[in-house]
Amino acid sequence: MSGFPGVFDLADAAAYGRWRDSKLSRAARSVADLVVEVQDIAHLSDAEHAALAGRVAHSGMAVYAEPPKAGRDDKAALRALAGRFGLAGLDSNHLADDDGVTPLSVHRDGIRSRYIPYTERPIAWHTDGYYNPPERTVRALLLHCARPAAQGGANRLMDHEILYILLRDEDPELIRVLMAPDAMTIPGNDEDGMQRPATTGPVFSVDGLGNLHMRYTARTRSIEWSEAARPAADAIRRLLETPSPFIFEHVLQPGQGLVSNNPLHTREPFADDSARPRLLYRARFHDRIQDQS
């Protein structure tokens, strides 16, 4: 979807217009448009793989739904699914398990309890790895639900390419400042052995294959926006807070998961059942799921 010459060049309105029209004509308009029924994510059929890949190509994401597999190693199945899409560069972050896959559940104490993904609290709009340095950019994100929360925990999702279109159509200058190398700075973190330096970079960038990436968080605490980018940050916030057919909400159920190129997403607050606490597995990759449509 992002391979047209000059698509993201603000001076090439014709190329952008062709890409824009194609993107909007094929983009999902509901969660139902994203869902693919599969039998086993560890052993996708060619048809299942093509259906998921097509949705990722058109909308940046797909939701699979398989019959729950009692006793299966879901982490191994998730890694097999990633391999099917050519994803190999796991982002082994500080809080991931040794295999690079992160179990997301509530922690009442320890290092993980200090971070919002391991609590019941809501998580604002963001793309994963927004604090990573450029050499560790997170381009793909997989989630698998083993157990949902007793109540709540919905994700809202939006393809960042759609947000790019909305911003560029409103005012190309918004895109210009968001692509500047000093647009957004994330402060460093030297606690708990993280030793993560501050990272400054663009919100929108284009990789060597012409694919658009977005680095973003709606957090306000300690986030530093350049003076030029502040109006654009306000525009992003306004668009994400406005009802849109391109913003989807879904609670992953057992056996369901997300295959994506790291779109914008949130998580609503939730309440756990102590007997069956919420458990999702997350795998983040430095590679991108390539367009095979």
C-alpha positions as CSV (number, residue, x, y, z in Angstrom):
1,M,0.0,0.0,0.0
2,S,2.9,2.4,0.6
3,G,5.0,1.6,-2.5
4,F,3.9,4.3,-4.9
5,P,6.8,6.6,-5.9
6,G,6.6,9.9,-4.0
7,V,3.6,9.0,-1.9
8,F,4.9,10.6,1.2
9,D,6.6,13.5,-0.6
10,L,4.6,16.6,0.2
11,A,5.6,18.0,-3.2
12,D,4.0,15.1,-5.1
13,A,0.3,15.7,-4.8
14,A,-0.5,13.4,-7.7
15,A,1.2,10.3,-6.2
16,Y,-0.3,11.0,-2.9
17,G,-3.8,11.4,-4.3
18,R,-3.5,8.0,-6.1
19,W,-2.3,6.3,-2.9
20,R,-4.9,8.0,-0.8
21,D,-7.8,7.0,-3.0
22,S,-6.6,3.4,-3.1
23,K,-6.1,3.3,0.6
24,L,-9.5,4.7,1.5
25,S,-11.3,2.4,-1.0
26,R,-9.9,-0.8,0.6
27,A,-9.6,0.2,4.3
28,A,-11.7,-1.6,6.8
29,R,-14.8,0.2,8.2
30,S,-15.5,-2.1,11.1
31,V,-13.9,-4.8,13.3
32,A,-15.8,-7.4,11.4
33,D,-13.9,-6.4,8.3
34,L,-10.7,-7.3,10.1
35,V,-11.6,-10.7,11.6
36,V,-10.4,-14.0,10.0
37,E,-11.5,-17.4,11.3
38,V,-8.5,-19.8,11.5
39,Q,-8.0,-23.3,12.9
40,D,-4.6,-23.0,14.5
41,I,-2.2,-20.0,14.4
42,A,0.8,-22.3,14.6
43,H,-0.2,-24.0,11.4
44,L,-2.0,-21.5,9.1
45,S,-3.4,-22.7,5.8
46,D,-2.4,-20.8,2.7
47,A,-5.9,-19.3,2.5
48,E,-5.9,-18.2,6.2
49,H,-2.4,-16.6,5.7
50,A,-3.6,-14.8,2.6
51,A,-6.7,-13.5,4.3
52,L,-4.7,-12.1,7.3
53,A,-2.0,-10.7,5.1
54,G,-4.6,-9.0,2.9
55,R,-6.2,-7.2,5.8
56,V,-2.8,-6.1,7.2
57,A,-1.9,-4.7,3.7
58,H,-5.2,-2.8,3.4
59,S,-5.7,-1.7,7.0
60,G,-2.5,-2.2,8.9
61,M,-3.9,-5.0,11.0
62,A,-6.0,-8.1,11.2
63,V,-7.8,-10.0,14.0
64,Y,-7.6,-13.8,14.0
65,A,-10.1,-16.0,15.8
66,E,-9.2,-19.7,16.5
67,P,-10.9,-22.3,18.7
68,P,-9.1,-22.1,22.1
69,K,-6.4,-24.7,22.5
70,A,-6.3,-26.1,26.0
71,G,-2.9,-27.0,27.2
72,R,-1.1,-25.6,24.1
73,D,2.1,-23.5,24.5
74,D,0.6,-20.2,23.3
75,K,3.9,-18.4,23.2
76,A,5.4,-21.0,20.9
77,A,2.3,-20.8,18.7
78,L,2.7,-17.0,18.6
79,R,6.3,-17.3,17.5
80,A,5.3,-19.8,14.8
81,L,2.6,-17.3,13.6
82,A,5.3,-14.6,13.5
83,G,7.6,-16.8,11.4
84,R,4.8,-17.4,8.9
85,F,4.8,-13.6,8.3
86,G,8.5,-13.4,8.0
87,L,9.0,-11.7,11.4
88,A,12.3,-12.6,13.0
89,G,13.7,-9.5,14.8
90,L,12.0,-9.8,18.2
91,D,12.2,-6.6,20.4
92,S,13.5,-8.2,23.6
93,N,12.7,-5.4,25.9
94,H,13.6,-5.3,29.6
95,L,10.4,-6.7,30.8
96,A,9.9,-9.5,28.2
97,D,10.6,-13.1,29.1
98,D,13.8,-14.8,28.0
99,D,12.2,-15.8,24.7
100,G,11.3,-12.2,23.8
101,V,7.5,-12.8,24.3
102,T,5.9,-10.7,27.0
103,P,3.1,-12.1,29.2
104,L,0.7,-9.2,30.0
105,S,-1.0,-9.7,33.3
106,V,-1.5,-7.7,36.5
107,H,1.5,-7.6,38.8
108,R,0.9,-6.3,42.4
109,D,4.6,-6.0,43.2
110,G,8.0,-6.2,41.6
111,I,9.4,-4.2,38.7
112,R,6.5,-4.9,36.4
113,S,4.0,-3.4,38.8
114,R,5.5,0.0,38.2
115,Y,4.4,0.0,34.5
116,I,0.9,0.6,33.3
117,P,0.7,-2.5,31.0
118,Y,0.9,-4.7,34.1
119,T,-2.0,-2.9,35.9
120,E,-5.7,-2.6,35.4
121,R,-5.3,1.1,34.5
122,P,-6.2,2.5,31.0
123,I,-3.4,3.0,28.4
124,A,-3.7,6.1,26.2
125,W,-3.2,6.2,22.4
126,H,0.3,5.1,21.4
127,T,2.3,2.9,19.1
128,D,4.5,0.3,20.7
129,G,8.2,1.1,21.2
130,Y,7.8,4.9,20.9
131,Y,10.7,5.3,23.3
132,N,13.0,3.0,21.4
133,P,16.1,4.3,19.5
134,P,15.9,4.2,15.7
135,E,17.8,1.0,15.4
136,R,15.2,-0.8,17.5
137,T,12.1,0.6,15.9
138,V,9.0,-1.6,16.5
139,R,7.3,-2.1,13.2
140,A,5.1,-5.1,13.9
141,L,3.0,-6.1,16.9
142,L,1.3,-9.4,17.6
143,L,-1.1,-10.0,20.5
144,H,-2.7,-13.3,21.6
145,C,-5.5,-13.6,24.2
146,A,-5.3,-16.6,26.5
147,R,-7.8,-15.2,29.0
148,P,-9.7,-11.9,28.9
149,A,-10.5,-9.7,31.9
150,A,-13.8,-10.3,33.7
151,Q,-14.9,-6.9,32.7
152,G,-13.4,-4.2,30.3
153,G,-10.0,-4.3,28.7
154,A,-11.1,-3.3,25.2
155,N,-8.6,-2.1,22.7
156,R,-9.2,0.8,20.4
157,L,-7.3,0.6,17.1
158,M,-6.5,2.9,14.2
159,D,-4.3,2.5,11.2
160,H,-1.7,5.2,11.4
161,E,-1.8,5.6,7.6
162,I,-5.4,6.7,7.9
163,L,-4.4,9.3,10.5
164,Y,-1.7,10.5,8.2
165,I,-4.3,11.0,5.5
166,L,-6.6,13.0,7.8
167,L,-3.8,15.2,8.9
168,R,-2.4,15.8,5.4
169,D,-5.8,16.6,4.0
170,E,-6.4,19.1,6.8
171,D,-3.0,20.8,6.4
172,P,0.2,19.4,4.8
173,E,2.2,21.6,7.2
174,L,1.1,19.3,10.0
175,I,2.8,16.4,8.3
176,R,5.9,18.5,7.6
177,V,6.5,19.3,11.3
178,L,5.7,15.8,12.4
179,M,8.4,14.4,10.1
180,A,11.0,16.7,11.5
181,P,13.9,14.9,13.3
182,D,13.2,16.9,16.5
183,A,9.4,16.6,16.6
184,M,9.1,14.5,19.8
185,T,11.4,13.7,22.7
186,I,10.8,10.9,25.1
187,P,12.8,11.2,28.4
188,G,15.2,8.6,29.5
189,N,14.6,6.1,32.2
190,D,17.5,5.0,34.5
191,E,15.3,3.1,37.1
192,D,15.2,-0.6,37.6
193,G,18.2,-1.2,35.5
194,M,16.5,0.1,32.3
195,Q,19.2,2.6,31.5
196,R,17.2,3.9,28.5
197,P,18.5,7.3,27.2
198,A,16.2,10.0,26.0
199,T,15.1,9.6,22.4
200,T,14.4,12.4,20.0
201,G,12.9,11.8,16.5
202,P,10.1,12.3,14.1
203,V,6.5,11.1,14.6
204,F,6.1,10.0,11.0
205,S,9.0,8.5,9.1
206,V,9.4,6.4,5.9
207,D,11.7,3.3,5.7
208,G,13.9,2.3,2.9
209,L,11.1,0.4,1.2
210,G,8.7,3.3,1.3
211,N,6.6,2.2,4.2
212,L,5.2,4.7,6.6
213,H,6.0,4.3,10.3
214,M,4.5,6.3,13.2
215,R,6.1,6.9,16.6
216,Y,3.6,8.3,19.0
217,T,2.3,8.5,22.6
218,A,-0.6,10.6,23.9
219,R,1.0,10.8,27.3
220,T,1.7,14.3,28.4
221,R,3.9,13.7,31.4
222,S,7.5,14.5,30.5
223,I,6.9,14.2,26.8
224,E,8.6,17.1,25.0
225,W,7.2,18.4,21.7
226,S,9.1,20.8,19.6
227,E,7.6,24.3,19.4
228,A,6.7,23.7,15.7
229,A,5.1,20.3,16.4
230,R,2.8,21.3,19.2
231,P,-0.1,22.4,17.0
232,A,0.2,19.1,15.1
233,A,0.2,17.2,18.4
234,D,-3.0,18.9,19.3
235,A,-4.5,18.0,15.9
236,I,-3.6,14.3,16.5
237,R,-5.2,14.3,19.9
238,R,-8.4,16.0,18.5
239,L,-8.7,13.4,15.7
240,L,-8.2,10.5,18.0
241,E,-10.8,11.8,20.3
242,T,-13.4,12.4,17.5
243,P,-15.7,9.5,16.6
244,S,-14.6,7.9,13.3
245,P,-15.5,4.9,11.2
246,F,-11.7,4.2,11.1
247,I,-11.4,3.8,14.9
248,F,-12.3,0.3,16.0
249,E,-13.0,-1.0,19.5
250,H,-12.7,-4.7,20.4
251,V,-12.2,-7.0,23.4
252,L,-10.0,-9.9,22.4
253,Q,-11.5,-13.2,23.4
254,P,-9.8,-16.5,24.2
255,G,-8.1,-17.7,21.0
256,Q,-8.2,-14.3,19.3
257,G,-5.3,-12.1,18.6
258,L,-4.0,-9.1,16.6
259,V,-1.5,-9.3,13.7
260,S,-0.4,-5.8,12.8
261,N,2.2,-3.3,11.6
262,N,2.1,-1.5,15.0
263,P,-1.0,0.7,14.5
264,L,-2.2,3.3,17.0
265,H,-4.0,1.6,19.9
266,T,-5.3,2.0,23.4
267,R,-6.4,-0.3,26.2
268,E,-9.4,0.5,28.4
269,P,-9.4,-0.2,32.2
270,F,-10.5,-3.6,33.3
271,A,-11.5,-5.7,36.3
272,D,-9.9,-9.1,36.9
273,D,-11.4,-12.3,38.1
274,S,-8.8,-13.5,40.7
275,A,-9.5,-17.1,39.8
276,R,-8.9,-16.5,36.0
277,P,-6.9,-13.3,35.7
278,R,-6.4,-11.6,32.3
279,L,-3.5,-13.0,30.3
280,L,-2.3,-11.8,26.9
281,Y,0.9,-12.5,25.1
282,R,2.7,-9.8,23.2
283,A,5.5,-10.0,20.6
284,R,7.0,-6.9,19.1
285,F,9.3,-7.0,16.1
286,H,11.8,-4.8,14.3
287,D,10.6,-6.2,11.0
288,R,7.4,-5.2,9.2
289,I,4.8,-7.5,7.7
290,Q,5.3,-6.9,4.0
291,D,2.4,-6.2,1.6
292,Q,1.7,-9.4,-0.2
293,S,-1.6,-8.3,-1.8
